Amino acid sequence: MNTSTHWILTLSCPDRPGIVHAVTGTLASRGGNITESQQFGDPASGLFFMRVEVASGATREELVADFAPVAERFAMTWELDVVGRRIRTLLMVSRAPHCLVDLLYRERHQAMPIDVVGVVGNHTDLAEIAEFYGKPFHHVPVTRDTKADAEARLREIVGELDVETVVLARYMQILSDQLCRDLDGRVINIHHSFLPSFKGARPYAQAHERGVKLIGATSHYVTGDLDEGPIIEQDVERVDHSRSVEDLVALGEDVERRTLARAVRWHAEHRVLLNGHRTIVFR
């Protein structure tokens, strides 16, 4: 009987000769069969990045014990997980439904490897959508005076539900610097790519007035620098003078949902590695 487990190993370390040989040799020492391998050496940062999928009959404990000396020798930051394990995910929303509906649909029907354990909304507009998909909805209203209390409640939810990843699915509130630091590398956001040109309310109307020819979206990790975290994915749509404001909004929502979906999938599949203020994405 084949009792192999399909593992994902991701790592980063200072670049030097012998890394790939050491990694693959260690995995092969227990009969591991490497089914996918990608690597990248960044001359700018001097770091080496690698993602390996391997089928192995070894247990997690055995693999960790085997790999720990290699990781120490090369000063690696590394992670080992099971291929396809569904990442416990919390979705945060305000009033726009398109990203929420898309992610819940992909989880249920397109094998996106996430387990949406709850939906948090600062309004109740999308509670029925969460209920339709069988997800608990947590109403956490936010005002200027209650922001600290709201974030304290969010921390409780993240802890109670053992949340691994938080996705801001068009959540229209700014997270505090401290919360961003506490959840560093675990919060993914989506926004239109008109920033910083068209800020505030009705950005698509502002863009229409200026006659833009491209609309797009950016998905990134959240940091204390507003909308400036490491970028995971971007996408665009070309438009022309014939498009109305309503057309731009519809196209913008479409590009937002697919950009966010790719970013969440790649994150859940351990294809995104942080490289300072940038990301390495092994698609």
Backbone as CSV, one residue per row, in Angstrom:
resi,resn,N_x,N_y,N_z,CA_x,CA_y,CA_z,C_x,C_y,C_z
1,MET,0.843,-1.195,0.000,0.000,0.000,0.000,0.880,1.247,0.000
2,ASN,0.537,2.221,-0.863,1.284,3.466,-0.936,0.785,4.417,0.140
3,THR,1.643,4.721,1.116,1.247,5.610,2.209,1.964,6.950,2.127
4,SER,2.424,7.310,0.946,3.146,8.568,0.787,2.231,9.766,1.028
5,THR,2.810,10.809,1.580,2.147,12.103,1.729,2.799,13.082,0.775
6,HIS,1.995,13.953,0.189,2.507,14.961,-0.733,2.774,16.236,0.064
7,TRP,4.042,16.623,0.166,4.455,17.754,0.981,4.864,18.942,0.121
8,ILE,4.756,20.150,0.725,5.318,21.370,0.135,6.387,21.896,1.079
9,LEU,7.568,22.118,0.540,8.642,22.747,1.296,8.970,24.080,0.643
10,THR,8.917,25.157,1.422,9.323,26.468,0.919,10.450,26.988,1.795
11,LEU,11.374,27.727,1.182,12.524,28.211,1.945,13.129,29.443,1.300
12,SER,13.823,30.191,2.123,14.658,31.295,1.647,15.890,31.365,2.519
13,CYS,16.999,31.813,1.933,18.257,31.889,2.668,19.254,32.692,1.840
14,PRO,20.365,33.101,2.440,21.416,33.737,1.644,21.883,32.799,0.533
15,ASP,22.032,33.349,-0.660,22.386,32.518,-1.813,23.854,32.099,-1.734
16,ARG,24.102,30.806,-2.004,25.468,30.261,-2.037,25.415,28.919,-2.740
17,PRO,26.523,28.398,-3.194,26.515,27.097,-3.875,26.085,25.968,-2.937
18,GLY,25.418,24.971,-3.510,25.118,23.750,-2.775,23.749,23.662,-2.156
19,ILE,22.942,24.707,-2.272,21.631,24.691,-1.601,20.712,23.646,-2.220
20,VAL,20.568,23.681,-3.541,19.662,22.752,-4.200,20.101,21.310,-3.966
21,HIS,21.381,21.060,-4.055,21.917,19.702,-3.825,21.592,19.236,-2.411
22,ALA,21.767,20.120,-1.430,21.507,19.738,-0.042,20.026,19.466,0.186
23,VAL,19.170,20.307,-0.391,17.724,20.149,-0.197,17.233,18.865,-0.859
24,THR,17.546,18.700,-2.131,17.033,17.529,-2.849,17.648,16.238,-2.317
25,GLY,18.916,16.301,-1.926,19.554,15.109,-1.367,18.915,14.676,-0.067
26,THR,18.563,15.639,0.763,17.910,15.321,2.036,16.541,14.711,1.803
27,LEU,15.782,15.278,0.868,14.457,14.744,0.575,14.548,13.348,-0.043
28,ALA,15.562,13.127,-0.870,15.715,11.826,-1.522,16.218,10.752,-0.561
29,SER,16.830,11.174,0.542,17.423,10.204,1.465,16.384,9.279,2.077
30,ARG,15.140,9.695,2.118,14.048,8.845,2.608,13.125,8.391,1.470
31,GLY,13.656,8.387,0.275,12.880,7.919,-0.866,11.878,8.921,-1.385
32,GLY,12.072,10.201,-1.062,11.149,11.222,-1.533,11.222,11.411,-3.036
33,ASN,10.055,11.543,-3.670,9.969,11.753,-5.116,9.543,13.189,-5.371
34,ILE,10.457,14.007,-5.877,10.156,15.414,-6.123,9.286,15.533,-7.372
35,THR,8.100,16.128,-7.211,7.142,16.243,-8.310,7.087,17.652,-8.891
36,GLU,7.587,18.630,-8.150,7.637,20.004,-8.656,8.724,20.749,-7.901
37,SER,9.508,21.544,-8.625,10.574,22.301,-7.975,10.792,23.611,-8.724
38,GLN,10.804,24.691,-7.984,11.074,26.013,-8.548,12.026,26.743,-7.625
39,GLN,12.935,27.506,-8.205,13.870,28.264,-7.395,14.253,29.560,-8.083
40,PHE,14.705,30.501,-7.274,15.091,31.808,-7.808,16.141,32.422,-6.903
41,GLY,17.238,32.860,-7.509,18.254,33.601,-6.789,18.152,35.076,-7.138
42,ASP,17.935,35.915,-6.152,17.742,37.349,-6.381,19.070,38.086,-6.218
43,PRO,19.647,38.571,-7.303,20.933,39.262,-7.181,20.829,40.563,-6.402
44,ALA,19.633,41.161,-6.363,19.469,42.436,-5.658,19.560,42.255,-4.147
45,SER,18.882,41.233,-3.624,18.884,41.011,-2.173,19.924,39.984,-1.737
46,GLY,20.463,39.214,-2.693,21.415,38.165,-2.353,20.775,36.955,-1.714
47,LEU,19.450,36.828,-1.866,18.716,35.718,-1.259,18.328,34.680,-2.307
48,PHE,18.185,33.458,-1.853,17.763,32.336,-2.686,16.406,31.856,-2.173
49,PHE,15.498,31.574,-3.108,14.138,31.137,-2.767,13.849,29.824,-3.478
50,MET,13.118,28.944,-2.800,12.838,27.636,-3.384,11.493,27.124,-2.895
51,ARG,10.768,26.471,-3.796,9.518,25.786,-3.469,9.575,24.397,-4.077
52,VAL,9.387,23.374,-3.253,9.487,21.986,-3.699,8.250,21.215,-3.245
53,GLU,7.672,20.455,-4.149,6.640,19.488,-3.786,7.256,18.096,-3.880
54,VAL,7.033,17.287,-2.849,7.667,15.972,-2.795,6.697,14.957,-2.197
55,ALA,6.616,13.791,-2.812,5.856,12.674,-2.262,6.809,11.819,-1.444
56,SER,6.474,11.610,-0.171,7.391,10.903,0.719,6.611,10.075,1.728
57,GLY,7.155,8.931,2.059,6.563,8.094,3.084,6.986,8.492,4.482
58,ALA,7.885,9.476,4.593,8.349,9.924,5.900,7.275,10.736,6.605
59,THR,7.313,10.709,7.920,6.400,11.527,8.706,6.910,12.954,8.770
60,ARG,6.047,13.855,9.239,6.478,15.241,9.423,7.675,15.298,10.379
61,GLU,7.576,14.561,11.468,8.652,14.587,12.452,9.978,14.130,11.847
62,GLU,9.925,13.102,11.002,11.136,12.613,10.366,11.708,13.634,9.390
63,LEU,10.834,14.237,8.607,11.297,15.238,7.644,11.890,16.457,8.351
64,VAL,11.232,16.895,9.411,11.740,18.047,10.158,13.104,17.725,10.764
65,ALA,13.224,16.535,11.342,14.501,16.136,11.933,15.604,16.058,10.884
66,ASP,15.266,15.541,9.696,16.253,15.443,8.621,16.664,16.820,8.112
67,PHE,15.686,17.709,8.005,15.937,18.983,7.329,16.513,20.046,8.264
68,ALA,16.292,19.911,9.560,16.746,20.945,10.494,18.242,21.241,10.383
69,PRO,19.121,20.239,10.292,20.560,20.557,10.155,20.883,21.296,8.855
70,VAL,20.177,20.958,7.779,20.384,21.648,6.504,19.961,23.109,6.638
71,ALA,18.799,23.319,7.254,18.302,24.681,7.438,19.260,25.508,8.289
72,GLU,19.821,24.892,9.310,20.764,25.611,10.172,22.048,25.943,9.417
73,ARG,22.520,24.987,8.616,23.777,25.199,7.892,23.666,26.353,6.897
74,PHE,22.500,26.487,6.268,22.334,27.525,5.254,21.560,28.747,5.767
75,ALA,21.260,28.796,7.060,20.528,29.927,7.665,19.196,30.155,6.967
76,MET,18.440,29.082,6.828,17.172,29.117,6.088,15.995,29.539,6.962
77,THR,15.088,30.272,6.349,13.724,30.408,6.840,12.897,29.440,6.017
78,TRP,12.177,28.526,6.665,11.526,27.477,5.893,10.200,27.072,6.511
79,GLU,9.389,26.410,5.690,8.067,25.961,6.120,7.735,24.659,5.401
80,LEU,7.108,23.744,6.109,6.692,22.455,5.552,5.197,22.296,5.772
81,ASP,4.472,21.962,4.709,3.029,21.767,4.829,2.590,20.677,3.866
82,VAL,1.349,20.255,4.014,0.786,19.215,3.158,0.141,19.864,1.941
83,VAL,0.409,19.328,0.762,-0.193,19.842,-0.467,-1.718,19.761,-0.353
84,GLY,-2.363,20.886,-0.655,-3.822,20.902,-0.675,-4.488,21.114,0.664
85,ARG,-3.698,21.218,1.750,-4.332,21.479,3.044,-5.050,22.816,2.983
86,ARG,-6.286,22.835,3.439,-7.091,24.049,3.343,-6.731,25.002,4.480
87,ILE,-6.338,26.204,4.110,-5.870,27.211,5.050,-7.076,27.882,5.720
88,ARG,-7.073,27.916,7.043,-8.177,28.515,7.783,-8.177,30.028,7.549
89,THR,-9.257,30.505,6.927,-9.299,31.860,6.378,-10.500,32.633,6.907
90,LEU,-10.255,33.880,7.265,-11.310,34.796,7.691,-11.465,35.870,6.623
91,LEU,-12.693,36.067,6.137,-12.969,37.104,5.151,-13.563,38.321,5.851
92,MET,-13.071,39.504,5.492,-13.584,40.738,6.064,-14.183,41.593,4.950
93,VAL,-15.392,42.117,5.200,-16.149,42.803,4.158,-16.792,44.065,4.710
94,SER,-17.259,44.889,3.780,-18.073,46.054,4.135,-19.428,45.930,3.441
95,ARG,-19.574,46.566,2.274,-20.868,46.503,1.586,-20.787,45.896,0.183
96,ALA,-19.627,45.944,-0.451,-19.495,45.416,-1.814,-19.413,43.895,-1.769
97,PRO,-20.270,43.187,-2.532,-20.337,41.731,-2.411,-19.449,40.945,-3.354
98,HIS,-18.879,41.562,-4.398,-18.326,40.779,-5.496,-17.150,39.891,-5.083
99,CYS,-16.250,40.390,-4.252,-15.100,39.566,-3.856,-15.516,38.470,-2.877
100,LEU,-16.428,38.781,-1.974,-16.923,37.778,-1.030,-17.585,36.624,-1.767
101,VAL,-18.511,36.936,-2.658,-19.225,35.893,-3.405,-18.249,35.056,-4.217
102,ASP,-17.297,35.710,-4.853,-16.344,34.992,-5.705,-15.500,34.013,-4.897
103,LEU,-14.975,34.444,-3.759,-14.128,33.559,-2.958,-14.929,32.392,-2.378
104,LEU,-16.138,32.656,-1.912,-16.959,31.574,-1.366,-17.333,30.573,-2.456
105,TYR,-17.600,31.074,-3.646,-17.899,30.179,-4.772,-16.689,29.332,-5.126
106,ARG,-15.510,29.943,-5.187,-14.303,29.201,-5.545,-13.941,28.176,-4.476
107,GLU,-14.171,28.516,-3.221,-13.928,27.541,-2.156,-14.817,26.317,-2.340
108,ARG,-16.098,26.544,-2.648,-17.056,25.447,-2.726,-16.953,24.670,-4.031
109,HIS,-16.734,25.353,-5.145,-16.871,24.701,-6.447,-15.586,24.591,-7.261
110,GLN,-14.521,25.302,-6.879,-13.307,25.292,-7.696,-12.068,24.881,-6.907
111,ALA,-12.291,24.207,-5.797,-11.197,23.594,-5.031,-10.127,24.582,-4.602
112,MET,-10.510,25.828,-4.365,-9.529,26.743,-3.779,-9.182,26.230,-2.382
113,PRO,-7.898,26.049,-2.069,-7.524,25.388,-0.809,-7.611,26.303,0.412
114,ILE,-8.809,26.829,0.643,-9.050,27.617,1.842,-10.278,27.059,2.542
115,ASP,-10.313,27.233,3.843,-11.471,26.875,4.652,-11.950,28.167,5.295
116,VAL,-12.986,28.760,4.721,-13.497,30.027,5.246,-14.235,29.740,6.551
117,VAL,-13.626,30.124,7.656,-14.177,29.794,8.971,-15.076,30.898,9.509
118,GLY,-15.156,32.011,8.805,-16.040,33.083,9.234,-15.928,34.292,8.340
119,VAL,-16.934,35.149,8.444,-16.967,36.417,7.713,-17.195,37.529,8.731
120,VAL,-16.352,38.543,8.704,-16.500,39.716,9.571,-16.917,40.894,8.716
121,GLY,-17.954,41.603,9.146,-18.401,42.779,8.420,-18.610,43.950,9.350
122,ASN,-18.177,45.133,8.921,-18.458,46.317,9.728,-19.851,46.858,9.440
123,HIS,-20.533,46.263,8.460,-21.958,46.483,8.207,-22.606,45.100,8.077
124,THR,-23.919,45.055,8.094,-24.625,43.776,8.024,-25.144,43.465,6.625
125,ASP,-24.802,44.287,5.635,-25.347,44.131,4.292,-25.111,42.746,3.699
126,LEU,-23.981,42.117,4.000,-23.600,40.863,3.352,-23.813,39.641,4.236
127,ALA,-24.514,39.825,5.334,-24.755,38.707,6.248,-25.527,37.582,5.567
128,GLU,-26.489,37.917,4.709,-27.294,36.888,4.036,-26.438,36.054,3.085
129,ILE,-25.449,36.664,2.452,-24.568,35.903,1.563,-23.754,34.909,2.372
130,ALA,-23.219,35.347,3.503,-22.485,34.432,4.365,-23.371,33.289,4.826
131,GLU,-24.588,33.609,5.204,-25.533,32.576,5.655,-25.839,31.589,4.535
132,PHE,-26.003,32.078,3.318,-26.286,31.205,2.177,-25.191,30.167,1.998
133,TYR,-23.949,30.570,2.238,-22.823,29.642,2.086,-22.494,28.913,3.392
134,GLY,-23.328,29.098,4.405,-23.130,28.381,5.656,-21.968,28.880,6.490
135,LYS,-21.641,30.167,6.360,-20.518,30.739,7.097,-21.023,31.645,8.213
136,PRO,-20.476,31.526,9.421,-20.879,32.429,10.501,-20.477,33.869,10.186
137,PHE,-21.408,34.783,10.428,-21.168,36.199,10.160,-21.023,36.933,11.490
138,HIS,-19.945,37.702,11.612,-19.666,38.452,12.830,-19.765,39.945,12.512
139,HIS,-20.755,40.603,13.101,-20.897,42.039,12.870,-20.016,42.776,13.868
140,VAL,-19.011,43.473,13.362,-18.088,44.236,14.199,-18.081,45.672,13.681
141,PRO,-19.021,46.492,14.141,-19.081,47.876,13.653,-17.850,48.656,14.068
142,VAL,-17.477,49.621,13.215,-16.276,50.425,13.464,-16.618,51.896,13.293
143,THR,-16.323,52.672,14.319,-16.361,54.122,14.224,-15.026,54.647,14.727
144,ARG,-14.825,55.936,14.587,-13.575,56.515,15.070,-13.394,56.268,16.570
145,ASP,-14.504,56.307,17.312,-14.422,56.145,18.762,-14.329,54.681,19.197
146,THR,-14.761,53.748,18.326,-14.795,52.328,18.719,-13.748,51.486,18.003
147,LYS,-12.826,52.118,17.283,-11.866,51.358,16.473,-11.033,50.402,17.325
148,ALA,-10.568,50.862,18.467,-9.745,50.001,19.330,-10.549,48.798,19.812
149,ASP,-11.793,49.009,20.204,-12.647,47.908,20.650,-12.923,46.940,19.502
150,ALA,-13.131,47.484,18.309,-13.409,46.635,17.148,-12.203,45.751,16.833
151,GLU,-11.010,46.317,16.918,-9.820,45.504,16.638,-9.578,44.482,17.742
152,ALA,-9.937,44.827,18.962,-9.831,43.845,20.047,-10.767,42.674,19.790
153,ARG,-11.964,42.965,19.298,-12.906,41.899,18.961,-12.386,41.072,17.790
154,LEU,-11.783,41.722,16.808,-11.217,40.997,15.673,-10.111,40.056,16.139
155,ARG,-9.269,40.505,17.043,-8.220,39.642,17.582,-8.836,38.411,18.256
156,GLU,-9.934,38.625,18.993,-10.605,37.500,19.652,-11.098,36.489,18.624
157,ILE,-11.698,36.987,17.542,-12.223,36.097,16.505,-11.087,35.318,15.855
158,VAL,-9.992,36.000,15.525,-8.842,35.334,14.912,-8.325,34.233,15.828
159,GLY,-8.266,34.506,17.118,-7.789,33.499,18.062,-8.775,32.361,18.263
160,GLU,-10.060,32.690,18.441,-11.080,31.668,18.686,-11.218,30.709,17.507
161,LEU,-11.071,31.231,16.282,-11.266,30.414,15.088,-9.960,29.848,14.537
162,ASP,-8.860,30.109,15.230,-7.552,29.616,14.795,-7.274,30.029,13.348
163,VAL,-7.476,31.298,13.068,-7.351,31.833,11.713,-5.884,31.910,11.307
164,GLU,-5.589,31.437,10.104,-4.236,31.509,9.558,-4.069,32.696,8.611
165,THR,-5.119,33.008,7.852,-5.053,34.077,6.863,-6.309,34.929,6.947
166,VAL,-6.131,36.246,6.862,-7.244,37.187,6.821,-7.257,37.831,5.439
167,VAL,-8.426,37.837,4.810,-8.557,38.442,3.488,-9.512,39.630,3.579
168,LEU,-9.025,40.804,3.215,-9.861,41.999,3.176,-10.546,42.033,1.814
169,ALA,-11.736,41.453,1.772,-12.492,41.304,0.519,-13.350,42.540,0.300
170,ARG,-12.669,43.651,0.028,-13.275,44.976,-0.090,-13.781,45.465,1.264
171,TYR,-12.949,45.285,2.269,-13.209,45.793,3.612,-12.723,47.232,3.660
172,MET,-13.620,48.165,3.925,-13.312,49.585,3.742,-12.940,50.272,5.051
173,GLN,-12.112,49.594,5.839,-11.566,50.191,7.048,-10.058,49.967,7.067
174,ILE,-9.345,50.894,7.664,-7.892,50.800,7.754,-7.512,50.098,9.055
175,LEU,-6.670,49.079,8.965,-6.193,48.378,10.148,-5.060,49.183,10.798
176,SER,-4.999,49.128,12.115,-3.973,49.878,12.831,-2.586,49.313,12.535
177,ASP,-1.560,50.138,12.765,-0.182,49.698,12.550,0.141,48.482,13.409
178,GLN,-0.323,48.485,14.648,-0.005,47.382,15.540,-0.639,46.085,15.061
179,LEU,-1.890,46.147,14.618,-2.548,44.942,14.113,-1.855,44.439,12.852
180,CYS,-1.434,45.352,11.993,-0.699,44.952,10.784,0.596,44.240,11.151
181,ARG,1.277,44.736,12.166,2.529,44.090,12.590,2.248,42.716,13.202
182,ASP,1.182,42.635,13.998,0.860,41.363,14.650,0.474,40.287,13.641
183,LEU,-0.137,40.688,12.527,-0.589,39.747,11.503,0.272,39.835,10.245
184,ASP,1.510,40.224,10.415,2.408,40.435,9.271,2.495,39.186,8.390
185,GLY,2.285,39.387,7.087,2.349,38.291,6.136,1.121,37.396,6.131
186,ARG,0.085,37.765,6.880,-1.109,36.926,6.989,-2.370,37.634,6.516
187,VAL,-2.272,38.910,6.130,-3.445,39.675,5.704,-3.271,40.096,4.251
188,ILE,-4.268,39.768,3.429,-4.232,40.081,1.999,-5.337,41.080,1.685
189,ASN,-5.000,42.111,0.925,-5.957,43.155,0.574,-6.111,43.246,-0.944
190,ILE,-7.206,43.871,-1.373,-7.449,44.140,-2.795,-7.938,45.579,-2.925
191,HIS,-7.447,46.288,-3.918,-7.980,47.626,-4.189,-7.769,47.958,-5.659
192,HIS,-8.515,48.935,-6.126,-8.345,49.387,-7.503,-6.973,50.022,-7.652
193,SER,-6.492,50.048,-8.866,-5.125,50.537,-9.109,-5.082,51.994,-9.544
194,PHE,-6.130,52.750,-9.207,-6.102,54.177,-9.504,-5.302,54.966,-8.463
195,LEU,-5.011,54.320,-7.341,-4.242,54.999,-6.312,-2.823,55.259,-6.821
196,PRO,-2.190,56.387,-6.479,-2.718,57.441,-5.613,-3.454,58.545,-6.366
197,SER,-3.666,58.401,-7.669,-4.237,59.498,-8.454,-5.664,59.838,-8.052
198,PHE,-6.515,58.801,-7.904,-7.929,59.040,-7.646,-8.293,58.458,-6.282
199,LYS,-8.228,59.298,-5.281,-8.461,58.850,-3.914,-9.894,59.128,-3.500
200,GLY,-10.286,58.501,-2.375,-11.561,58.817,-1.760,-12.746,58.237,-2.493
201,ALA,-13.877,58.949,-2.403,-15.136,58.442,-2.937,-15.158,58.500,-4.459
202,ARG,-15.891,57.580,-5.045,-16.176,57.533,-6.483,-14.909,57.592,-7.342
203,PRO,-13.953,56.697,-7.103,-12.728,56.739,-7.913,-12.985,56.456,-9.390
204,TYR,-13.973,55.598,-9.689,-14.240,55.284,-11.097,-14.839,56.489,-11.820
205,ALA,-15.635,57.279,-11.107,-16.153,58.503,-11.708,-15.017,59.493,-11.963
206,GLN,-14.089,59.582,-11.026,-12.928,60.450,-11.230,-12.103,59.981,-12.423
207,ALA,-11.927,58.665,-12.515,-11.159,58.114,-13.629,-11.852,58.367,-14.960
208,HIS,-13.177,58.240,-14.968,-13.955,58.481,-16.188,-13.810,59.927,-16.631
209,GLU,-13.839,60.844,-15.673,-13.705,62.262,-16.000,-12.346,62.573,-16.611
210,ARG,-11.330,61.804,-16.217,-9.980,62.021,-16.743,-9.704,61.208,-17.996
211,GLY,-10.658,60.386,-18.413,-10.497,59.631,-19.649,-9.453,58.542,-19.577
212,VAL,-9.397,57.817,-18.481,-8.391,56.765,-18.351,-8.569,55.705,-19.432
213,LYS,-7.487,55.047,-19.779,-7.508,53.995,-20.798,-7.229,52.614,-20.214
214,LEU,-6.803,52.563,-18.965,-6.586,51.296,-18.276,-7.209,51.375,-16.888
215,ILE,-7.910,50.311,-16.500,-8.336,50.170,-15.122,-7.766,48.853,-14.609
216,GLY,-7.503,48.791,-13.334,-6.865,47.585,-12.826,-7.083,47.397,-11.346
217,ALA,-6.421,46.364,-10.810,-6.520,46.042,-9.395,-5.181,45.510,-8.910
218,THR,-4.925,45.715,-7.630,-3.704,45.250,-6.979,-4.073,44.477,-5.728
219,SER,-3.495,43.295,-5.574,-3.652,42.525,-4.350,-2.285,42.433,-3.682
220,HIS,-2.255,42.700,-2.384,-0.971,42.781,-1.688,-1.137,42.388,-0.230
221,TYR,-0.013,42.111,0.413,-0.018,41.904,1.852,-0.165,43.255,2.547
222,VAL,-0.879,43.254,3.652,-1.150,44.490,4.371,-0.019,44.797,5.336
223,THR,0.437,46.043,5.297,1.427,46.548,6.244,0.902,47.863,6.813
224,GLY,1.682,48.454,7.705,1.295,49.726,8.280,1.313,50.860,7.275
225,ASP,2.001,50.680,6.140,2.005,51.681,5.069,0.796,51.446,4.188
226,LEU,-0.174,52.323,4.237,-1.454,52.145,3.585,-1.293,51.818,2.104
227,ASP,-1.823,50.657,1.707,-1.851,50.219,0.304,-0.461,50.137,-0.328
228,GLU,0.571,49.937,0.493,1.929,49.868,-0.036,2.647,48.586,0.361
229,GLY,1.905,47.559,0.791,2.522,46.301,1.173,3.029,45.525,-0.029
230,PRO,3.795,44.456,0.201,4.345,43.650,-0.900,3.252,43.142,-1.832
231,ILE,3.411,43.402,-3.116,2.386,43.080,-4.117,2.460,41.603,-4.498
232,ILE,1.292,40.957,-4.496,1.200,39.556,-4.895,0.772,39.439,-6.347
233,GLU,-0.256,40.203,-6.754,-0.780,40.087,-8.112,-1.429,41.396,-8.538
234,GLN,-1.353,41.680,-9.831,-2.030,42.828,-10.428,-2.632,42.403,-11.763
235,ASP,-3.694,43.105,-12.171,-4.297,42.821,-13.469,-4.944,44.103,-13.972
236,VAL,-5.165,44.174,-15.295,-5.732,45.382,-15.897,-6.760,45.011,-16.957
237,GLU,-7.596,45.998,-17.263,-8.512,45.939,-18.402,-8.341,47.226,-19.193
238,ARG,-8.258,47.107,-20.527,-8.179,48.301,-21.360,-9.586,48.807,-21.651
239,VAL,-9.768,50.128,-21.562,-11.070,50.748,-21.828,-10.873,51.927,-22.777
240,ASP,-11.990,52.436,-23.291,-11.898,53.597,-24.167,-13.023,54.583,-23.865
241,HIS,-13.143,55.593,-24.733,-14.077,56.692,-24.502,-15.536,56.265,-24.481
242,SER,-15.846,55.086,-25.032,-17.239,54.654,-25.115,-17.776,54.111,-23.792
243,ARG,-16.907,53.860,-22.843,-17.320,53.245,-21.584,-17.900,54.286,-20.623
244,SER,-19.045,53.932,-20.030,-19.665,54.793,-19.035,-19.045,54.538,-17.667
245,VAL,-19.411,55.379,-16.708,-18.955,55.155,-15.342,-19.411,53.788,-14.851
246,GLU,-20.661,53.432,-15.166,-21.187,52.129,-14.746,-20.399,50.988,-15.364
247,ASP,-19.978,51.155,-16.619,-19.139,50.136,-17.267,-17.813,49.976,-16.527
248,LEU,-17.217,51.100,-16.159,-15.935,51.047,-15.471,-16.073,50.363,-14.116
249,VAL,-17.157,50.652,-13.416,-17.378,50.016,-12.113,-17.501,48.506,-12.281
250,ALA,-18.287,48.065,-13.276,-18.488,46.627,-13.494,-17.181,45.941,-13.880
251,LEU,-16.429,46.555,-14.783,-15.149,45.988,-15.182,-14.165,45.995,-14.016
252,GLY,-14.222,47.058,-13.219,-13.336,47.143,-12.067,-13.626,46.059,-11.050
253,GLU,-14.894,45.801,-10.796,-15.240,44.733,-9.861,-14.770,43.376,-10.374
254,ASP,-14.881,43.177,-11.675,-14.461,41.906,-12.259,-12.954,41.710,-12.120
255,VAL,-12.180,42.744,-12.408,-10.724,42.610,-12.310,-10.291,42.501,-10.850
256,GLU,-11.029,43.142,-9.951,-10.717,43.021,-8.524,-10.911,41.594,-8.033
257,ARG,-12.022,40.990,-8.377,-12.312,39.653,-7.843,-11.339,38.616,-8.378
258,ARG,-10.976,38.689,-9.655,-10.070,37.670,-10.180,-8.637,37.892,-9.711
259,THR,-8.249,39.158,-9.530,-6.916,39.446,-9.004,-6.793,38.945,-7.569
260,LEU,-7.806,39.216,-6.754,-7.788,38.749,-5.374,-7.809,37.230,-5.318
261,ALA,-8.609,36.599,-6.159,-8.695,35.132,-6.149,-7.350,34.496,-6.459
262,ARG,-6.626,35.031,-7.429,-5.311,34.472,-7.738,-4.359,34.651,-6.566
263,ALA,-4.390,35.839,-5.957,-3.490,36.093,-4.832,-3.779,35.152,-3.671
264,VAL,-5.059,34.959,-3.354,-5.422,34.080,-2.239,-5.041,32.639,-2.553
265,ARG,-5.294,32.189,-3.770,-4.931,30.822,-4.144,-3.425,30.607,-4.043
266,TRP,-2.644,31.512,-4.607,-1.189,31.351,-4.576,-0.672,31.378,-3.141
267,HIS,-1.246,32.239,-2.318,-0.849,32.274,-0.908,-1.173,30.951,-0.227
268,ALA,-2.381,30.443,-0.464,-2.814,29.192,0.173,-2.012,27.997,-0.320
269,GLU,-1.504,28.079,-1.532,-0.685,27.000,-2.086,0.800,27.197,-1.780
270,HIS,1.114,28.149,-0.935,2.502,28.421,-0.525,3.382,28.734,-1.735
271,ARG,2.847,29.533,-2.641,3.596,29.931,-3.825,4.171,31.346,-3.702
272,VAL,3.874,32.021,-2.600,4.313,33.405,-2.414,5.310,33.468,-1.264
273,LEU,6.507,33.945,-1.553,7.544,34.108,-0.531,7.918,35.582,-0.446
274,LEU,8.028,36.087,0.762,8.361,37.491,0.958,9.851,37.722,0.729
275,ASN,10.130,38.819,0.033,11.505,39.217,-0.274,11.638,40.702,0.051
276,GLY,11.689,41.012,1.355,11.683,42.410,1.767,10.345,43.041,1.454
277,HIS,10.351,44.117,0.662,9.113,44.793,0.270,8.529,44.209,-1.014
278,ARG,9.137,43.149,-1.515,8.665,42.517,-2.749,8.230,41.086,-2.431
279,THR,7.694,40.424,-3.442,7.349,39.005,-3.295,7.965,38.207,-4.422
280,ILE,8.236,36.941,-4.134,8.590,35.954,-5.146,7.368,35.063,-5.289
281,VAL,6.813,34.969,-6.493,5.605,34.182,-6.722,5.929,33.044,-7.683
282,PHE,5.928,31.816,-7.155,6.172,30.628,-7.978,4.831,30.123,-8.491
283,ARG,4.450,30.551,-9.676,3.122,30.205,-10.208,3.092,28.765,-10.685
